[in-house]
Amino acid sequence: MQGLTFKTLGGEGPDLVLIHGFGSDRLSWAGTSPALMEVARVHSLDLPGHGDSLAADAGDGSAAALAGAVTAALDAQGMGPVHLLGHSLGGSIAMLMALGQPERVRSLTLLAPAGLGHAIDHDFLARFPDLATKEEAEALLQKLVSKPLLINRFTIARVLEQLSRTGAREALRAIAKGVEAHEEQLGEAARLIAATGLPRLVIFGGADAINPPSPAALAAFGGQQLVIPEAGHLPHVEAARQVNAAITAFITRVGG
């Protein structure tokens, strides 16, 4: 099995690693990374079963297994303590990495993270790997956003192209099952991190239909928080300027 596809995007300052969500890839940060490169040296990767890391080992598909793969990728790069920015599943992976090796994580920035919402939309996870037509893809992907026009023909075409790659559907099915089977672990990870002094920023869309924010879980988690009422599950896409400003200010304050 090969390692993860890992790219250094540029910038100067402390290392910041971007971890995308389920069914996405490192290119999903196109509207985020340029702003972050003003305050950090930014890196992105493709998780196992995603993008150009299809041949990487996803283990049992759980967030813990994926966290192990990301940690191995950082080891391969010889990277020391880093800031982690994760979206959705990527946020859960970041939390588990911080718990497993706290000495290598400077801060956590979590966008719509599993573990801090009411519940993950299991129907979305189950249906995504089986998308076959433009119509099916458009209907399902629109659940990600509060502004349906953001799901355009280019987005749909890219998702279907990714799914057409050998092994992609099988890998995503395994990850979907792994996430569902270990969902309680993610809530426990959030509770454990809440007891630490790790700097953390959480950003949710108030209109998130995939993983609606839980006020009780957020209150217990603490740290810096931002809920954007009009955004859905992709706050960094729907409210890019506001999200980028919050993250850059946070990274600058924490430093490294």
C-alpha positions in Angstrom: 0.0 0.0 0.0 1.2 3.5 -0.8 1.2 6.5 1.6 -1.0 9.5 1.3 -0.7 12.1 -1.3 0.7 15.1 0.5 1.3 18.6 -0.9 3.0 21.7 0.5 1.0 24.6 -0.9 3.2 27.4 0.3 3.3 30.3 2.8 5.6 31.1 5.7 5.2 30.6 9.4 4.1 27.6 11.5 3.0 24.4 9.7 -0.7 24.1 9.1 -2.1 20.8 7.8 -5.5 20.7 6.1 -7.6 17.5 6.4 -10.7 17.3 4.1 -14.0 15.6 4.8 -15.7 12.4 3.6 -16.0 12.1 -0.2 -13.9 15.2 -0.8 -10.2 15.7 -1.5 -7.3 18.2 -0.9 -8.6 20.5 -3.7 -11.6 21.3 -1.6 -9.4 23.9 0.2 -9.0 26.0 -2.9 -11.0 28.9 -1.5 -9.3 28.6 2.0 -5.6 28.0 1.5 -4.5 31.2 -0.2 -5.7 33.3 2.8 -4.1 30.9 5.3 -0.7 31.1 3.5 -0.5 34.6 4.7 0.0 33.4 8.3 1.3 29.8 7.9 3.1 27.3 5.8 0.1 25.3 4.5 0.0 21.6 3.6 -2.9 19.5 2.3 -3.4 15.8 1.7 -5.8 13.2 0.3 -7.2 10.8 2.9 -7.1 7.0 2.2 -9.8 6.2 -0.4 -10.0 9.7 -1.6 -8.5 11.8 -4.4 -5.0 10.5 -5.3 -4.7 8.3 -2.2 -7.0 5.5 -3.4 -4.3 2.9 -2.8 -3.6 4.0 0.7 -4.7 1.7 3.6 -7.9 2.9 5.2 -7.8 0.1 7.8 -11.2 -0.5 9.3 -12.5 2.8 7.9 -12.8 4.4 11.3 -11.6 7.9 12.0 -9.0 6.4 14.3 -7.5 4.4 11.4 -7.5 7.4 9.2 -5.8 9.4 11.9 -3.1 6.8 12.0 -2.6 7.2 8.2 -2.4 11.0 8.5 0.1 10.7 11.4 2.2 8.4 9.3 2.2 10.9 6.5 3.4 13.6 8.8 6.2 11.3 10.1 7.2 10.6 6.5 7.5 14.4 5.9 9.5 14.8 9.1 7.1 17.4 10.4 7.2 18.5 14.0 4.3 20.2 15.9 1.6 21.4 13.5 -1.6 23.3 13.6 -4.5 21.0 12.3 -7.5 22.2 10.3 -10.1 19.6 9.6 -13.5 19.6 8.0 -16.3 17.2 9.1 -14.6 13.7 9.2 -11.3 15.6 8.9 -12.2 17.4 12.1 -12.7 14.1 13.9 -9.4 12.8 12.6 -7.7 16.0 13.9 -9.2 15.5 17.3 -8.0 11.9 17.5 -4.5 12.9 16.5 -4.4 15.5 19.2 -5.5 12.9 21.8 -3.0 10.3 20.5 0.0 12.6 20.2 -0.7 15.9 21.9 2.9 16.9 21.7 2.7 17.3 18.0 -0.5 19.4 17.7 -0.2 23.1 18.3 -3.9 23.8 17.8 -7.2 22.5 16.4 -9.5 24.3 13.9 -12.6 22.2 13.4 -15.2 22.9 10.7 -18.5 21.1 11.2 -16.7 18.3 13.0 -18.3 14.9 13.6 -18.5 14.5 17.4 -19.8 18.0 18.1 -23.0 17.8 16.2 -26.3 16.2 17.0 -25.7 13.2 14.8 -24.1 12.4 11.4 -26.4 11.9 8.5 -25.9 8.2 7.9 -28.2 8.2 4.9 -25.8 10.7 3.2 -22.8 8.5 4.0 -24.5 5.4 2.7 -25.8 7.0 -0.6 -22.7 9.0 -1.6 -20.6 6.0 -2.7 -23.4 4.8 -5.0 -24.1 8.0 -6.9 -24.3 7.2 -10.6 -26.1 10.0 -12.4 -25.9 13.8 -12.5 -29.4 14.0 -11.1 -28.7 11.8 -8.1 -25.5 13.6 -7.4 -27.1 17.0 -7.6 -29.9 16.1 -5.2 -27.6 14.5 -2.6 -24.9 17.1 -2.8 -27.3 20.0 -2.3 -27.8 18.7 1.3 -24.3 20.0 2.0 -25.2 23.6 1.4 -27.9 26.2 2.2 -27.4 27.8 -1.2 -28.2 25.1 -3.8 -26.6 27.0 -6.7 -23.2 26.3 -5.2 -23.6 22.7 -6.4 -22.9 23.4 -10.0 -22.2 21.1 -13.0 -18.4 21.3 -12.3 -18.8 20.1 -8.7 -21.1 17.3 -9.8 -18.8 16.2 -12.6 -15.8 16.1 -10.3 -17.6 14.0 -7.7 -18.7 11.5 -10.4 -15.2 11.4 -11.9 -13.7 10.7 -8.5 -16.3 7.9 -7.9 -15.5 6.3 -11.2 -11.9 5.6 -10.2 -11.0 2.0 -9.5 -11.6 1.2 -5.8 -13.2 4.5 -4.9 -16.7 3.3 -4.2 -15.5 0.3 -2.2 -13.2 2.5 -0.1 -15.9 5.1 0.7 -18.4 2.4 1.6 -15.9 1.0 4.1 -15.2 4.4 5.6 -18.9 5.2 5.8 -19.4 2.0 7.8 -16.4 2.7 10.0 -17.5 6.2 10.8 -21.0 4.9 11.7 -19.7 2.1 13.8 -17.4 4.3 15.9 -19.5 7.5 16.1 -19.7 7.4 19.9 -15.9 7.5 20.0 -15.9 10.9 18.4 -18.1 12.4 21.0 -15.8 10.9 23.7 -12.8 12.4 21.9 -14.5 15.8 22.1 -15.1 15.4 25.8 -11.5 14.5 26.5 -10.1 17.4 24.5 -12.4 19.7 26.4 -10.5 18.8 29.6 -7.2 20.0 28.0 -5.7 23.4 27.4 -5.2 22.8 23.7 -6.1 26.0 21.7 -9.2 25.2 19.6 -11.5 27.0 17.2 -14.8 25.4 16.1 -16.8 26.7 13.2 -20.3 25.5 12.2 -22.9 26.5 9.8 -26.2 27.1 11.6 -28.1 25.5 8.7 -25.9 22.4 8.6 -28.2 19.5 7.5 -25.5 16.8 7.5 -24.2 17.3 11.1 -26.3 20.0 12.8 -24.3 21.7 15.6 -25.2 20.6 19.2 -25.3 23.6 21.5 -24.8 21.4 24.5 -21.7 19.7 23.0 -20.2 23.0 21.9 -20.7 24.5 25.3 -18.9 21.5 26.9 -16.1 21.7 24.4 -15.2 25.3 25.0 -12.5 27.1 23.1 -13.3 29.8 20.5 -16.4 29.2 18.5 -18.2 30.6 15.5 -21.7 29.6 14.2 -22.6 31.2 10.9 -26.5 31.1 10.7 -26.9 31.1 6.9 -24.2 28.4 6.1 -24.6 24.7 5.8 -22.1 21.9 6.1 -19.5 23.7 4.1 -19.0 27.0 6.0 -15.5 27.5 4.4 -17.2 27.5 1.0 -20.5 29.3 1.7 -18.9 32.0 4.0 -15.3 31.8 2.9 -14.3 35.4 3.7 -15.7 35.2 7.3 -14.2 31.7 7.9 -10.8 32.6 6.5 -10.7 35.7 8.7 -11.5 33.7 11.8 -8.9 31.0 11.1 -6.1 33.4 10.2 -6.7 35.5 13.4 -6.8 32.3 15.5 -3.5 30.9 14.0 -1.8 34.2 14.4 -2.9 34.4 18.0 -1.8 30.9 18.9 1.5 31.3 16.9 4.1 28.6 16.7 
